Every structure is written in C-alpha cells, then in structure tokens.
Amino acid sequence: MTWNELLLMRHEWTLIGLALVLIILEIGLSDEQKNRITISASLLMASITIVGFIPAEHGSIFGGMYVTDPIRILMKNILNIGALIIFLQSNAWLSKASMKNRITEFYLLLVSSLIGVNYMISAGHFLMFYLGLELLTIPIAALAAYEQYNSKSAEAGIKLILSSAFSSAILLFGLSVLYGATGNLYFAGFSFTGSLVTVLGFIFFFSGLAFKISIVPFHLWTADVYEGSPTSVTSYLSVVSKGAAVFVLAILLFTLFRVIQPVWRDVLYATAILTMTIGNLFAIRQQNLKRFLAFSSIAQAGFILLGVINGGGLGMATVIYFVLMYVFSNLAAFGVVQTVEQSTGKLNIDDYNGFYKTNPKLSLTMMLALFSLAGIPPLAGFFGKFFLFTAVAENGFYTLLLVAVLNTVISLYYYLLVVKAMFINKSESPIPVITSDGFMRTSLLIAATGIIVLGFYSPVFDYIMELCTTY
Amino acid sequence: MIDHVPLTHVLIVSTLMFFIGAYGFLTRKNLVTMLIGVELMLNAVNINFVAFDRYLFPSGIEGHFFSLFIIAIAAAEAAVAIAIFINLYRNIRSIDVEHVDKMKY
C-alpha cells in the first residue's frame, strides 16, 4: 500500500488522529485545565473540516472495500460541518458542574461515531457498511444516556440501543438473504437478477435502514429518544446520523439496487407520503420543543425521500443539497433551544412567549431556522424543497407532488406557531435576557450564514449538480 | 454430513429462530430478556451466513467472516446496552419496560 493510497482515507485518518489527541489531552491535563478541551477539540475539528475540502485523488482501496469519489467526499464534508457546529454548541452543557470530568469522553464518543459515519459512506462492501453503521450507532446510544442522574436520559439511551439493535438485526437478515441470492457482498460486482429472493432481502434491508432515518412505520423511537437525550446528542441524531443514513440509502438505491427500481419506487412512494403526513400531523400537537423538532425532522425525512425516488443525477443532487440546508437550519434551531434550555431549563413553546422582547438576536436566528425548514422563499429551505419537487416532477409523480405541497402548507402552520409565540404573544414572565458563550454565538453565526448564503448563492447547487451527473 | 442435511432445513431453523427472537423482543417486559431476543435474531443471521457460505459458495469465506464480525459487534452492543440498563436501574430501581414510560405521546 502506497502513501497515495493511504491519503485516500484522509477523512478517517484525521478523525482517528483527533480521537488520539483527545485521549492524550485527557491524560495530560489537570482537572482545572479540562475546560480547554472544548476549544482544542473545536479548533482541530474545524481544521479537519477544512482539510476535507482540499481537492484530492479518489479511488478504491482494500480490494474495493473502501471507495471514495467526489460525491462521497462532499457528503462527508457536509456531515463534518454539522459535527463541527455540534462541537461548538455543546460547550454550555459541558461546562455544567456535573459534567466537569466527562468533557473528553463526550467528544471522544462523538468522534468515534463520526468515524463510523465516514466509513459507512465510503463503504464498498456490505461488511464495511455494517461496521460503519454500528460504529455510528453504539457510541450515540452511550451518549444519549450521558446524563447519569436523569432517568429520562437513561430511558432515551435504552430506547435507542434496543431499537437500533433490533433494526440492525433486521438489516442483517436482509443482507444474509442477499448474500444467499448473489454470493457476493461487494458493491461493485453485485449482480442482481431481480428475483423474488432479492426483493425479500431488499425489503428487510430497507426496513433496517429506515429505522435509522425514522421513516414512518419505523419512527416510534424518534420522539422519545430526541426528548430524553441531551440536546447536543439530539442534534447529532437528527442531523449527522440521519444525514449519513439518507446518503447511504441514496447511494445504494441509485447504484446497487437500480435493477429493482420499480420495487423500491413503490416502497418509497408509500413511505414518503406516510412519513410527511404523519410527521407533520404529530408535530402540530407537540408542546415540548425537542419533541416538536423530532416530528419536524421526521417530516423532513419524508421530503428527502422525494429526491431519492427520482433515482437519477438530479435526485442525488437535490438530496445532497437538501441535507446541506437541513444541517444548517436544524442546527440553528437546536442551538437556540439549547441556549434557552441551559440557562433557564425551559423547553415548552409557551415559555417562548415574548421571547423577542428580551432576546431579539436569538429569536431572529430561530425565526430564520424555522422559516428555512418551512421553506419560505429567499432562504435555503425554499430552494431545497423546490429542487426536491422538481426531481419528483421529472418522474411525473404528480399525486406525490400534490401531497408534498399540501404537507409544506401544514408544516408552515406549526413552524409559524413557534414564531408567533416568540414575536406576537405577550407574556407576564418572559425568558430573561440570555448571554450565550462565544462558542454558541459562533455556531449560530455559521448556521445563520449558511441558511442565507445557500439561499442566495446558486453556484453551490450547480457544483453539486455537476458532481452528480454520473448517476 | 452436508449430504444428509439439505440447506432448506438449516434455513427453516434460522428463520424460525429469527422470528422467535423478534417475538420475544416485542412481547417480553424485562429489558434483559428483550436483549436476549435481539441476540437470538443476530444468531439466526449468523446461521444464515455460515450456511449459505458452506452450501452455496464453498469457494469463498465471506460469509464466515461476516458472522465473526456480527458476533463481535453483538458483544459490543450488549455491553453498552447492559451499561445503560444498570444506569436505569440506579435511577428507577427497575428494569421492567412498563416502568420505562416517562416519555409518552
């Protein structure tokens, strides 16, 4: 193996390096110096994100087990940006007295999960894919139960680990059937015949992956886990983990499972409608903001499926663009929720009455995020949805398009409920003035800039579209 | 031995095992028993992989390798799951699913 071949794995190498540095820092620093870990981890993560953007060669190593191409690198970079923002946002929570000795472990687990994400996206073999998936999930389950004396957190951890273990067992059963049908587990040489056995295997496989994306019949764990986990972990679950699963689903469906396209089109058609509608309808009746964002993220997953259904270059480009916009919008919303939660402990929508009077900047950021998620024109979310709708229209699924547009209107209603609470409703005792720390402000600035720039700067989409023409 | 036991029989056993595991996961009230249900499902998958490898593709060892990795990862998963169970037990003095209901619709 030559040096150039090793460099193909630069995303993983740099992240493994970060994990090692964190371990050394944990040993080397005294208890008083532990608060420096956040800044070093964030700076290193920022440089890793930048290194990821440097153009480099691509190809496959380990006999095709590990594959990189420009699209996969772009996907990894998008998720790295999301992880960086989460790193910055966790500082307020980790500075609490009860978390003092556990800062490094948090970053360590988050980084191992991120390594899993990278390997999963770069997988060229189902074994690699499975290892990445488990490396992504297991640390996150530990993180969901991270607040030791909070039984809600332990409950979230249990619900996550059990449902993910169950779903990966289903996924593996599908894989074993596919192996029996084809005798090969490499993505490159996969020869489908489209026989009934492969369809059976695919259905099992899809169900397992659908758990991770929380597509509707498999979404029941989402709201509970999102509510109980610490907010940083919730944002990781809703952005990075979901984004990675969506990317892998898109890659696999577009290349490997192309032979049985009619089958997966039907499956996705039904699940997309269900996911959008049920996610939206349940989001309307939520009071807790974390649950609210959980159901909103289920609905967004339904919208992403619209791009996957397309099955061509346009579909891939829209999926990537939508996840990019979703990373910024969702993390901006979660950032504001986390700031308020850390300083006041309030999580209900009613608590946000009169929020604009006391915290104009935070409420404007939240408004931007929610408008972007709802898809209001000048912002990134509008173009994300618009491109997804274009992708569906290209295939002529007009009924699906109609359902999706109706769902956008419903989602506008509940996103505006939060905005109304912040800007219009009056309150006797609004949330007091909050001064967030520099990390949080930086993260919100990055996210808000992302939302606005993606909306106004069209070369981003042109660039993604150009990369995706091969599909 | 391979001449006497056809592949179908092995597959019937593994499929039964998989769904017994799934049934156990969905109906049992004790968290540890639920975990055992998942392990049963994973072992059914192992049987599948090994059987397919041995009967259909004896020239390769991909299936054997896959099942080794599944065993290792199942152990890791069980370790984390049981750690969380202990944490829950310290908080609410129970590992019964009926008591894990702080968050509901």
Interface residues (C-beta under 8 A of the other chain):
Chain A: F126 L127 Y130 L131 E134 I138 A141 A142 A145 Q148 Y149 N150 S151 K152 A154 E155 A156 G157 I158 K159 I161 L162 A165 F166 A169 I170 L172 F173 L175 S176 V177 Y179 G180 G183 N184 L185 A223 D224 E227 G228 F282
Chain B: F18 G21 A22 F25 L31 M34 L35 V38 M41 L42 A44 V45 N48 F49 F52 L56 F57 G60 E62 G63 F65 F66 F69 I70 I73 A76 E77 V80 A81 A83 I84 F85 N87 L88 N91 I92 V100 K102 M103 K104 Y105
